[in-house]
Amino acid sequence: MKPGSQTSSSLTMLAIVLGCCLVACTQTHETHPQKFKKATPDVIAETDMQLAIEFLKEGKMTESRDAIERALAENPASANVQMTAGLIYEQLKEARKAERAYSTGYRVGKDDPNIQNNYAGYLCRSGKATEGEKLFVQVAHSPLYKTPEVALVNAGVCVRSTGDMVDAEKYFNQALAIRPNMPEAMLQLGNIALDNGDGAQAQDIVKRYLAVNVPTAEVLWLGVRAERKLGDSAAAAAYARRVQTEFPDSEQAQMMRSGVQR
């Protein structure tokens, strides 16, 4: 999940709406004054959690922390609030608070595969890839989880981060067996192919990806590198132009302007 005038306006409007939602006005009779009903703590916590997420998307970390800490005070028993707090503390590099929030969220919501998926991601990012992989696989096999291919891709990314390319490929291919042409699975396989020195396979994956999916800076950058590997400077330049023209603010475009070749 960039700030802009439209996003800022939306956030301002959201804040106004939040202020109105904190109380519910009910007029019971024409001649009676309005009676105000206070929102329940779990409703207020949900509202503050969503506000924290919006601040996080905009990079407003102080405001995001303040909002999520209000949500934690209002409803510490909410697994979603705890997991969101974990994410925010993780972004703030506050490892102990992140670990405590994630662990609490998982303990409270351990039967929810969405909570399990989020916690597995945290385990992988915090150096516990074996536990994270196992939990991702458990999520993928849960009849309550509607997108098992997502959990499988997550498992593949997790084990790939440890250098296990064999199992990573296995998970990405399993994901494609469920959802053919899944963008993230194809991109991951293309990057593995290139890492293995197989420019032709990476090139083929890029072409298949672009035939069925919307282009991204990541897949075009993979195309640049695959064509360079194959020695086709003209084709590499064509992909590079697309990165610069279609995604000028992307990390990949910035790397090219800086002369990065990887």
SELOMAR-896457 format. One record per residue (C-alpha): x negated, y negated, z; residue in one letter. Coordinates in steps of 0.5 Angstrom, whole numbers, plus 2048, in hexadecimal, padded with zeros to 3 digits. Layout:
REM residues N
XYZa;...
//
This chain:
REM residues 262
800800800m;7FD7F17FCk;8007EB7FFp;8037E67FBg;8087E17FBs;80E7E57F9q;80C7EA7FFt;80B7E5804s;8127E2802s;8157E9803s;8117EA80Al;8147E380Ct;81B7E580Am;81A7EC80El;8187E8814a;81E7E4814i;8227EA813v;81F7ED819l;8217E881Dg;8287E881Bc;8287F081Cc;8257F0823l;82C7EE826v;8337F0823a;8397EB823c;8407EE824t;8467E9824q;84B7ED828t;8517E8827h;8527E1824e;8527DE82Bt;84D7E182Eh;8457DF82Ep;8407E382Aq;83E7E982Ek;8367EB82Df;8347F382Ck;82D7F482Dk;82A7F9828a;8277FF82Bt;82080082Dp;81F805827d;822801822v;81D7FB824i;818800824a;81980281De;81A7FB81Bt;8137F981Ed;8107FF81Bm;8127FD814q;8107F6815l;8097F9817a;8097FD811i;80A7F780De;8057F3810f;8007F880Fl;8017F8808k;8007F1808e;7F97F280Cg;7FC7EE811k;7F97F2817m;7FA7EE81Dt;8017ED81Be;8027F581As;7FF7F7820r;8037F2824d;80A7F5821a;8087FC822i;8067FB829e;80D7F882Ar;8107FE827a;80C80382Bl;80E7FF831a;81580082Fe;81580782Dn;80F80B82Ep;81381182Da;813810826s;80F815822a;80F81081Cn;80D80A820v;80780E823q;80581081Cm;80580981At;802806820a;7FC80C81Eg;7FC809817l;7FB802819i;7F680381Fy;7F280781Ae;7F2802815q;7EF7FD81Bl;7EA80281Ck;7EC804823e;7EB80B823a;7ED80D82Ar;7F4809829k;7F580C823a;7F4813825e;7F881282Br;7FE810827a;7FD815821y;7FD81B826s;80381882At;807817824g;80581E822y;807821828r;80E81E828v;80F81F821g;80C826820k;81282981Dd;812824817d;80E825811p;80D81E80Fn;80A81D816i;806823815q;80482080En;80281A811n;7FE81D817y;7FA822812a;7F881C80Eg;7F5819815y;7F281F817l;7EE81F810c;7EC818810r;7E9819817s;7E581F816g;7E9824817k;7EA827810a;7EB82E812t;7F182C817e;7F4827812g;7F482C80Ce;7F7832810k;7FD82D812l;7FE82A80Bf;7FF832809v;80483380Eq;80782C80Cv;80782F804a;80B835807h;81083280Bs;817833808p;81882C80Bl;813828807y;816826800k;80F8257FCt;80A82B7FEp;8068287F8e;8048227FCv;802826802a;7FE82A7FDl;7FB8247FAv;7F9822801n;7F6828803a;7F28287FDg;7EF8217FEv;7EE823805c;7E9829803v;7E68257FEr;7E4820803s;7E0826806t;7DD8287FFg;7E182E7FEd;7E382D7F7m;7E58357F6v;7EB8347FBd;7EC82D7F9a;7ED82F7F2e;7F28357F4k;7F68307F8y;7F782B7F2f;7F98317EDn;7FE8337F2q;80182C7F2a;80182C7EBl;8048337EBa;80A82F7EFi;80A8297EBr;8078297E4p;8038237E2n;8038207EAm;7FE81A7E9p;7FA81A7EFe;7F98227EEa;7F78217E7m;7F281B7E9l;7EF81F7EFq;7EE8257EAl;7EB8207E5g;7E681D7EAn;7E48247ECi;7E28267E5a;7DE8207E4l;7DA8217EBd;7D98287E8n;7D68257E2g;7DC8277DDd;7DD8217D9g;7E18247D4a;7E68277D9q;7E78207DDa;7E881D7D6q;7ED8227D4d;7F18217DBi;7F18197DAv;7F481A7D3k;7F981F7D6r;7FA81A7DCy;7FC8147D7l;8008187D3a;8058197D8v;8048147DEn;80380D7DFv;7FC80A7DEp;7F88087E4t;7F18057E5a;7EF80B7E9e;7F08107E3v;7EE80B7DEl;7E780A7E2w;7E78127E1l;7E88117DAg;7E280C7DAv;7DD8117DDr;7DF8177DAa;7DE8147D3e;7D78117D5r;7D68187D8k;7D781B7D1l;7D38157CDg;7D98127CAd;7D880B7CBs;7DD8087C7a;7E380C7CBa;7E080A7D1a;7E08037CFa;7E78047CDa;7E98067D4y;7E58017D7a;7E97FC7D4r;7EF7FF7D6r;7ED7FE7DDv;7EB7F77DDq;7F17F57D9t;7F77F97DCe;7F47F97E3f;7EF7F37E4p;7F07F37ECd;7EE7FA7EDs;7E87FD7F0e;7E68007EAq;7E67FA7E6a;7E27F77EBq;7DD7FC7EBm;7DC7FC7E4m;7DB7F47E4r;7D67F67EAs;7D37FB7E5g;7D48017E9v;7D48077E5q;7D680D7E9r;
//
